[in-house]
Amino acid sequence: MDSPVIIFSFIGSSATGFALYQLIPLLYQLKKKYIEFQQINEFTPTSLLNYFNQTQQTTVEAFIAGELISDSPIISKVPLILSEKKIYYIYENGIKKLIKTLQHGASQLSIADYYNKIEIWKSSTLNYQYSLSHIWDRFLPKQLSIFQRLANFILKTTNLIKTRKLFFKGFHTGLLEREFGIIAKEFYVIYGEIILDKKLNKMFLQNPKYILKSKKQLLLLIQQQIKFKRITIAILVTIFTIWTYILGCSIKNLIFKFLKDREKKRLDKLRGQKYLEINNYECQICYERPRNIIIKPCKHLTICHECLQRFKQSKCPICKQQIEDYIEIFFT
């Protein structure tokens, strides 16, 4: 019983310990990032140009606030800088299943205020999900056969009757197209590295990392991540403590059992004698009285004192060695 408990508790303790080893550094990195982002300045293109002129710097990492503009925006219900269209299967009970995501972005992009603008170089690592707005939905119904409609009806009825719903969703009744996007000429905040080209007298933002609706939004997102990591770490610490306690108790019990077995083996002879039947101690001559004479020098315990005196034994009944002396023992 102890061995499986030790194995499972060791695996559980090791797994949670490794997870904590991975998570704790990530939590410190998030806290460090949060402090760094708090201290990083937020500029408009014009205020950033003034900053460059005052400090004589030509590059800086910062948050830039302004309108996102493009010479060739994507035409949708509203002009878009970036479009992300998601297509879902829709089922009888309204369940959506994402089957495809289509993305399309404007070829040229800048962030601007009333006086100046910063041209943005595209980046594959750009995170824009926090700035997307819901643009439109379109439902495309699917013509189902009689068999498919019947199967959907039976499934829907079964799910209404049973408390545990069936895994099979049925046949999808149509497609839902849903578009999200970044709206052109709306106010956004972009974080990245800005370079001033003095020859062209232009500013460029390379390797943009985030497109946000505000700097505060990013700080709140990092705070949420920190909170989630803290809760996860607290849960893992609790599980790790429980598994480690079980492991420690199991090892302690195993050690005690080992020491107990060792002591038992050491006392086996003495302990065993308590349970021997008295017949095993019968005198080898009369078979009536218990043997109580240890013969010297062979040290055999074979006969009783009465038989030794009565028959005047001169040799040991077991090994036939000459009796030189004897010791009489008394049972109490």
Order of alpha helices (4+ residues) and beta strands (2+ residues): alpha-beta-alpha-beta-beta-beta-beta-beta-beta-alpha-beta-beta-beta-alpha-alpha-beta-beta-alpha-beta
